[in-house]
Amino acid sequence: MTSQSLPRVRGFKFAARSAGIKKSGRLDLGLLYSEVPARCAGVFTTNKVVAAPLVVSMPRVRKGLCQAVLVNSGNANACTGEQGLRDALRCGELTAQALGIAEDLVAVASTGVIGAPLPMAKFEQHIPLLPQQLDAGGALQVAEAIRTTDAFPKISFRQAQAGGKSYQILGLAKGAGMIHPNMATMLAYVVTDALVEQAFLDAALRRAVACSFNAISVDGDTSTNDMVLVLSNGQAGTPQIEANTADGETFAALLTQILVDLAKMIVRDGEGATKVVEIRVRGAADAVGATQVARSVATSNLVKTAFFGEDANWGRIIAAVGYAGVEIDPARIDIFFDEVPVVRNGIGTGKDLEEQATAVLKKPEFQVLIDLHLGEEQGVYYTSDLNYDYIKINADYRT
């Protein structure tokens, strides 16, 4: 994907710079800007340790309007005390001054190493230079600038119509390690030129996050800086999109598709991951139990290492089902790798089918289907394999 191939979302511009925050010298400071104040909604980390930029941004986002997002990688500005809070506020102040907008319309975000103070001299120097770089085609550069251990930038887009007017939705994200539900070590930003009613925007975002970023796991860790924002500036000229309408259903579905795209990219990145695996549980007595079983399998290190080894070790999967804390009947469980049944009624189906399942595990993306035969409900999680590179990347992350 190139900047030229990305659609332009009316009224939104992007800029990125290398400010020297990362030792690598790569892009590390990004700006998303709407030419008019945009309606916004956000979902943030559930970690009890909350980084300074989130302390600043959460109350601003909850007011329902945002015009600019400043984001840096290479330093999380987390666990930095009162100085970290002052630095986050100063970043917002510098951004507002550079753009000529109100300070409470600026959200700030950071990602990177925890515990180090921001190198504020670099922010003082580079933030005022960002506005002159603003470009409607610059989203890919911002996606590059927010990477930490990511192997590739993550972007997704959709388009639709409302009231005879076309509109665009563009999403970008970062994340590879410390990925686990509620949410993950991740940042994600979605912009749309549709006009979306603010309460519906918030509700649609929360539903979309529930089945995307809150349904993935790489390593069982969550972080202090996680943020998902969606901004709607109305510059496409659509009528207001509201709940309980056909246009609302279309918008919510597209928003969910974008977040699922980005979530699966995060799993695919997975700090050395070679597999993306959908864990789908069906036949559950209730949806909560289905999700709980899927999560148990998706987060099992024994299961994930078997995926890496391309070993159709269904015993690890059925064991993870058994300790999920959900009432089951072991004698009714079926397990499939894609279309290949490896367990019927709680018993293995034999070596021939296990060999076919091993061939499935050689694919870069596949499904594990677990049928509990207890009801009609389903649940899904996305996970990756766990391998040697994950340890290498995280053993020397700070160096």
N, C-alpha and C positions, 0 to 999 in steps of 0.2 A: 504494500500500500504506500502511495506517495501523497504528498500534500496536494498535488494537482488532481488526484483521483477522489479526494474527499469532497463531499457536498458542502456548500456554504450554508450556514444557518444564519438567516437574516438577523442583523443587528448584533452579532457576536464576533469578537475578534480575540486573537491569542498572540502571546509573545513569550519568548524564552531566551535565557542568557546563561552563559557560563560565568558564574560569579566567584568561583574558587572555593565554594563550600565543600565540594568533593575533591579529594586528592587527585582524582583522575583527570580533572580539567574538563570533564564532560558537562553538558547542559545540566543545571541544577537549580534554576530559579525560573518559575513560570507564572504567567498572568492570564486569567480568563476575564474578559470584560464584555459587558452588555452596554450598548449605546444608550439604553434607557434602564431605569430600575426594573428588575425582573422579579416576578413572584418566585418564591423559593421554598423548598422543603429540605430537611436533612435528617439523616440517621447517623448516630455517633456510637463510639465504643461503649461497651458495657463494663469495661475494665474499671475497677475502683481507683486506679492510678490514672489520672487524666492529664494529658499534656497541656502546656500553657496555651498553645494556639486554639485548642478546643474550648478551653475556659473562656477565651475571648470570643470565639465564633459562635458557640451554641446559642447564647441569648440573642445575638444579632439575627441568626437564621430563624429563630423561633418567632421573630416579629413578622416574618413572611415576605421580606424584601431583601434583595441582594443585587449589587451591580458589578462587583469585582471579587475575584478570588485570587489571592497571592499564595503560592505554594512553593516550598523548597524541599529538596532532597539532600541527603548527606548529614543532616542533623535534625533530630526529632524535637528538640527544645522540650524535653520531658524530664521531670525530676530535677528541675533547674531553679526551683524556689521562686522568691519574689522577683529576682533579676530576670528569670525566664518569662514571667508574666509581663514585666515592663518591656522586655524585648519584643514580645508578640504584639503588644499594644503599639509599640513604635513602628513595627513593620506595617500594621494597618494604617497608622497615621501617615507614614511616608507614601504608601500606595494612594491613599485618598488625596493627598496634596498633589501627587504627580498627575492624577487623573482629573482633578478638580471636582471631586464628588464628596458627599458626606461620609465621614469616617465610619458611621454605623452601617453603611452599605457595603463594607469591605469584610470579607471572611478571610482568615489566614489559616494556613495549614502547613505542617512540616512532617517529614518522615526521614528516618535514618537512625543514627546512633543515639541511644538514651543516655542522659546524664552530662552531656557537654553543653556549655553555653553557646548560644549563637555567635558567630563571628560578625558582630554588628557593623563593623567598619565596612565589610563587604556589602551588607544590605544597604547601608547609607549610600554607598557609591553606585550600586547597580539598580536599585528600585526606581530611581528617577529616570533611568534610561529606558525602561521597559515600554512606556507608552509610545515612543517613537518607532518601536518595532511592531506594534499591533497590526495584525494581518488576519483577514477573514479565513485564510487558508493555513493558519499556523497551529492548528490543533495537534498535529503530529509532533511538532517541536515541544509542545507542553507535555504530551505523553512521554516523550523522551526525557524531559527534564525532571519528571517525578519518579523515574526509575531508581531503585537502589540495587538489589541483587537480581532484578528482573533481567531475563535474557532478551526480551523484546518488548516494544511498546504495545499497548492494548487499546484498540479503538473499535467501536461498532456504531453503525448508523442505520436508521430506517426513515422512510418517508410515507406520508399518507395525505388524505384530504379531509377537511371539515368545512361544511358550508360552501363547497365548491372551491375552496382555497387550499393549495398544497402547503404542507409544512414538513419540516425536517426535525429529527431527533438525533443528536450525536452524543455518544458517551465515550469517555476515556477513563482508564484506571491504571493503578500500579498494584503489584502484589505478587509474591512468589513464595516467601517463607513466613513463618509465624502465622499460618492460615488455619483458622478454625471458626466455627460459627460464632455469631454475636460480637463483632463481625470477624475481623481478621486483621493482619498487618496490611492494611490496604487503604488507598484513597480512590474515590471514584467521583467523577463529575459528569453530569448529563445536562445538555443545553437543548432547548427547543424554541423555535420561533412561533409555535402555536400559543394561543392565549388559553391557559388552563386555570380554572377556578382554584383558588389557593387551597381550600380544605380538601378538595378532590386530589390535587397534586400531592399533598401530604399522604393521603390515604393510599393512593396508587403507588407511591414510592415505597411505603411500608410493606404493602403486599408483594411488590416486586422484590424487595430485599429478602423477604422471608423465604422465597423459593429460589433465590440465587446466591447472594453472598452469605446468607445464613444457612445454606445447604451445601457448603463445601468444606473440605478439610484436607490439609496437607500434612500438618505435623502436630496438631492439638494445641498450639499456642495462639493466644490473642495478644493484642498490643494496646498501647496507650494513646494512639493518635488516629484511630480509624474514623473515617468520615465518608459519607456518601451525600452529595448534594445534587439537586435538580433545579434548574433555573428555567423559567418560562417568561419570555419578554413580549410575546404577542405581535412581533413585527411581521409575521406572515399575513396578518389581516384576517385570520379565521374568527368566526364567532367564538364566544367563550365555550370551552369544552367542560362539561359538567358530569357529575355522577349520574348513573341510571339513564344514560342516553347511548345511542349507537356510537356516536363519536367518542364518548367517554370510554366505552368498552374497547374501541379500536386503540385509543391512546394508551390505555392501561396495558393492553396486550403487547403493544410495541415497546413500551417502557420495560416490561418484564422480559421480552426477548433480548433487548439490549443488555440488561443486567445479567441475564443467564449467559449470553455470549461472553461478556467480560469475566464472569465468574469462572466459566470453563477455561478461558485463557489463563487465568490465574492458576488454576489447577494444572493445566498443561505446562505452564512455566515451572512451578513447583520445585525450584532450586534443585535441578538435576533430574526432574521427573521424566520418565519415558512413556508413561501410560496415563490416559484419562479414563476413569472408570465410573460409570453410572451405577450406583447401588439402588435398585428399585425394589421396594417391598410392596406386595399386593396381598389381598385376602386377609387384611388385618381387621380386628374387631372395631378399631377406631383409628382416626388419622394421627392422633398423638402417638399411639403405640407404634404405628407403622413408621413414623419418622424416627422414633426412638430406636427401633431395631436397625433402620438404615444407618443411623448415626453410629451405632455400636460397631457395625461391620466396617463402615468407612473410616473409622478412627483407630481400628486395630492395627498396631504395628506389625503383628504377625501376618495378618492378611495382606498388608501393603508390601511387605518384603516378599511374600509369595508372588504377588503380581510382578514385582521386579524380576524375580527368578523364573517367571513364566511357568509356575508350578500350579496346576489345577488342584490345589490342596483345599478341597471343600470342607474338610474337617475343621479348619480354622474359622471358616465362615459360619458353620452351624454352631460352633462353640460361641462365637461372638453374638449370634442370635440368642443363644441360651442365657448369656449373662447381661442382656440388655435391660432386664428389669421389667419385662412385659410377659404376661401370661401367654404361654404357647402350648401346643400339643406337638412334641417332637415327632410323633409318628405320622403327622400330616404335612410336614414341611417338604416342599420341592425347591430345588436350586438349579438354575440354568446359567451357563455362560453363553451369552447371546441366545441362540436357539438350541443349544446342546444341553440336554438334561444330565446333570451329574448326580443328583439326589432325587429320588422318588419316595414319598412317604417316609422320609427320614433315613433312607438307606441308599448307599451308593449304587450307581447303575452299572458299574463294571469298568474294566480297563479300556475297552474299545472306545466307549464314549468319553472316558477321561482323556484319552489321547486326542480325540476331536476337540475337547475343551482346551487342551494345551495349545492347539493351533490357534484357537480364539485368543488366548493370552499373548500371542506373539504380535497381535494387532496393536497399533498405537492408541486405539479407542474402542472400548467394548462395554457391554452391560452385564452386570450380575443381577439376575432376577430371583427373588426369594418369595415364594408363595406360601403363606401361612395357612390358607384354607380355613380361616376363622370368621371371615366377614367380607365386606365390600370395599374397605378403605385402602388407600395407597400412601406411600411416602417415598421420597427420593433424596439422595445425597450424591454429590460428585466428589471423587477422591483421586489421589494419584498414588503411584508406587513410591516406595522409600528405598533409597539406594546410597551408594558410596559417596556420590557427589554432594548430597545434602550435608553429610558430616564435614566434608572438606570446606564447603562454602561457609558454614556456620561456625566452624572451629576457629577460623581466623578472620571473622567478619570485621572486627575493629582495626585490623592491621592491613 
